[in-house]
Amino acid sequence: MPMQLTLSDVVAGLAFVLSAFATWKTIEFNKRQQSLIESQERLNKRLLEKEDAEAAVEKKADLGATFVKLGNSNYRLKVWNKGKAVARNVRLEFPSGSDVVNQSDVERKFPLEALDPFQSVELIAAVHMGSKSKHEVKLIWSDDFSDLNEKITYPTL
């Protein structure tokens, strides 16, 4: 017995094909949507990490030391804060010893209660022919980020 196609069979077949096509497009769209959501989550995570890093930088002081020459033979050891936060209880040590910086000047000025951003302190340096050209300076301070920060610098003459 031969099968006859009626108009309703053709319409049902077209509806089935259209339904299958719509299902396939929906699945494809959902995959793209999921990829977009994952990308957005990664972006949000990176933005949060960046914001956290910037917030941490706002809480940090960054101290440094260098020798500055004033005039022909006058030198100063300049200790400065280039960070964005106030450095508190700033201390200065010379682990290898110092024959250039006057110890009484260090004791008179340090420990320094606070060193504001872009503020500096100068110590008198007595440079002579036998002075080492490189000196080890250990800076110790506290700030909003940490109660104990240390940095060793090697200022040169």
C-alpha positions in Angstrom: 0.0 0.0 0.0 1.6 3.2 -1.2 1.8 6.1 1.2 0.3 9.3 0.1 1.6 12.7 1.3 -1.1 15.1 2.2 -0.8 18.8 2.8 -0.9 18.3 6.5 2.0 15.8 6.3 4.1 18.4 4.4 3.2 21.2 6.9 4.0 18.9 9.8 7.4 18.0 8.2 8.2 21.7 7.6 7.2 22.4 11.2 9.5 19.7 12.4 12.4 21.0 10.3 11.8 24.5 11.5 11.6 23.3 15.1 14.9 21.4 14.7 16.6 24.5 13.2 15.3 26.7 16.0 16.6 24.2 18.6 20.0 24.1 16.9 20.2 28.0 16.8 19.1 28.2 20.5 21.8 25.7 21.5 24.4 27.7 19.5 23.2 31.0 21.0 23.4 29.5 24.6 27.0 28.4 23.9 28.0 31.9 22.8 26.1 33.3 25.8 27.9 31.0 28.2 31.3 32.0 26.6 30.4 35.7 27.1 29.4 35.1 30.7 32.7 33.3 31.4 34.6 36.1 29.7 32.7 38.7 31.8 33.5 36.8 35.0 37.3 36.7 34.1 37.2 40.4 33.4 35.4 41.2 36.7 38.0 39.1 38.6 40.9 41.0 36.9 39.2 44.3 37.7 38.8 43.4 41.3 42.5 42.3 41.5 43.5 45.6 39.9 41.4 47.6 42.4 42.9 45.6 45.3 46.4 46.3 44.0 45.7 50.0 43.7 44.2 50.1 47.1 47.4 48.4 48.5 49.6 51.0 46.7 47.6 53.8 48.3 48.5 52.3 51.8 52.3 51.9 51.0 55.1 54.2 51.7 58.2 53.8 49.5 61.4 55.0 51.1 64.8 55.5 49.5 68.2 57.1 50.2 70.7 58.8 48.0 73.7 61.1 48.4 73.3 64.7 47.2 76.2 67.0 46.5 75.8 70.6 47.6 78.5 72.9 46.3 82.1 71.8 45.9 82.6 69.4 48.8 79.4 69.3 50.8 77.4 66.1 50.8 74.1 65.1 52.4 72.5 61.7 52.7 68.9 62.3 51.6 66.2 59.9 52.9 62.8 60.4 51.1 59.4 58.9 50.7 58.1 58.6 47.2 55.1 56.4 48.2 51.5 57.5 48.5 51.2 56.9 52.3 52.8 58.3 55.4 55.8 56.4 56.7 55.7 56.2 60.5 58.5 55.3 63.0 61.2 55.6 60.3 64.5 54.1 61.4 67.9 54.2 59.7 70.7 51.6 60.1 74.1 51.1 58.5 74.6 47.3 58.5 78.2 47.6 57.1 78.9 50.7 59.2 79.3 54.2 58.0 82.3 56.4 58.2 80.6 59.2 56.2 77.4 60.0 58.0 77.6 61.7 61.4 76.1 59.2 64.0 75.0 62.0 66.3 73.0 63.5 63.4 71.4 60.2 62.8 70.5 59.8 66.5 69.1 63.4 66.6 66.8 62.9 63.6 65.8 59.2 63.9 63.6 57.5 64.7 61.4 59.9 62.7 57.8 59.9 63.8 56.4 60.5 60.4 57.7 61.0 56.8 54.9 62.3 54.6 54.7 61.5 50.9 57.4 63.4 48.9 59.0 64.6 52.1 62.7 64.1 52.8 65.2 64.3 55.6 68.9 65.2 55.0 71.8 64.0 57.1 75.2 65.7 57.0 77.8 63.5 55.2 81.5 64.1 55.8 83.2 62.7 52.6 87.0 62.4 52.5 89.5 60.8 50.2 89.4 57.4 52.0 85.6 57.2 51.9 83.9 54.2 50.3 82.0 55.0 47.2 79.0 52.7 48.0 77.2 52.5 51.3 74.6 50.1 52.6 71.6 51.8 54.2 68.8 49.8 55.8 65.5 51.7 56.1 62.8 50.4 58.5 59.3 51.9 58.8 55.7 51.2 59.3 52.7 52.3 57.2 49.0 51.5 56.6 50.0 48.4 54.6 52.4 46.8 57.1 53.8 47.5 60.6 57.3 46.4 59.6 58.7 47.3 56.2 62.4 47.0 55.4 64.4 48.2 52.4 68.1 48.1 51.8 69.5 50.7 49.4 73.0 51.3 48.2 73.6 55.0 47.7 76.8 55.9 46.0 79.0 59.0 46.2 
